[in-house]
């Protein structure tokens, strides 16, 4: 069976401004599905974090608009 992008492991990725650079933190835990990762991305986003979702193949899906301040 070929897995689609919505299946498999996902994690929340954080964007943070450090000086003139925007760094991506990919140390979040892998979650068993996109729905759970989306829940956590929404939770962190509501608290001011800039986030994206990453699937197990490495593809990023930006959730937050713009760049961190």
C-alpha positions as CSV (number, residue, x, y, z in Angstrom):
1,X,0.0,0.0,0.0
2,X,1.3,3.4,-0.9
3,X,0.9,6.0,1.8
4,X,-0.4,9.5,1.0
5,X,0.9,12.7,2.6
6,X,-1.9,12.6,5.2
7,X,-1.0,9.2,6.5
8,X,2.0,8.2,8.5
9,X,4.1,10.1,11.1
10,X,3.9,13.9,11.5
11,X,5.4,16.5,13.8
12,X,5.2,20.2,14.6
13,X,8.1,22.3,13.5
14,X,8.8,25.7,15.1
15,X,10.2,28.8,13.4
16,X,12.1,31.3,15.5
17,X,13.9,34.6,14.7
18,X,17.5,34.7,16.0
19,X,19.1,38.0,15.0
20,X,18.7,38.4,11.3
21,X,18.1,34.7,10.7
22,X,15.0,32.5,11.0
23,X,15.8,29.1,12.4
24,X,13.7,26.0,12.1
25,X,13.5,23.7,15.1
26,X,12.7,20.1,14.0
27,X,13.2,18.4,17.4
28,X,9.5,17.9,18.2
29,X,8.3,14.4,18.7
30,X,6.8,12.3,15.9
31,X,3.1,11.9,16.2
32,X,1.1,8.9,14.8
33,X,-1.1,11.0,12.4
34,X,-1.6,14.4,10.8
35,X,-4.8,15.1,12.8
36,X,-2.9,14.9,16.1
37,X,0.0,17.0,14.8
38,X,-2.5,19.6,13.4
39,X,-4.1,19.8,16.9
40,X,-0.8,20.6,18.5
41,X,0.2,23.1,15.7
42,X,-3.1,24.9,16.3
43,X,-2.5,24.9,20.1
44,X,1.0,26.3,19.7
45,X,-0.1,28.8,17.0
46,X,-2.8,30.2,19.3
47,X,-0.1,30.9,21.8
48,X,2.0,33.0,19.4
49,X,4.4,30.3,18.0
50,X,5.2,30.2,14.3
51,X,4.7,26.6,13.3
52,X,4.6,24.2,10.4
53,X,3.8,20.5,10.0
54,X,6.4,18.0,8.7
55,X,5.5,14.6,7.4
56,X,7.9,11.6,7.6
57,X,9.2,12.2,4.1
58,X,10.4,15.7,5.2
59,X,7.8,17.8,3.4
60,X,6.8,20.9,5.3
61,X,3.3,22.5,5.4
62,X,3.4,26.0,6.8
63,X,0.6,26.8,9.3
64,X,1.6,30.3,10.5
65,X,1.4,33.2,8.1
66,X,4.4,35.5,7.8
67,X,7.7,35.2,9.7
68,X,8.4,35.4,13.5
69,X,9.0,38.9,14.7
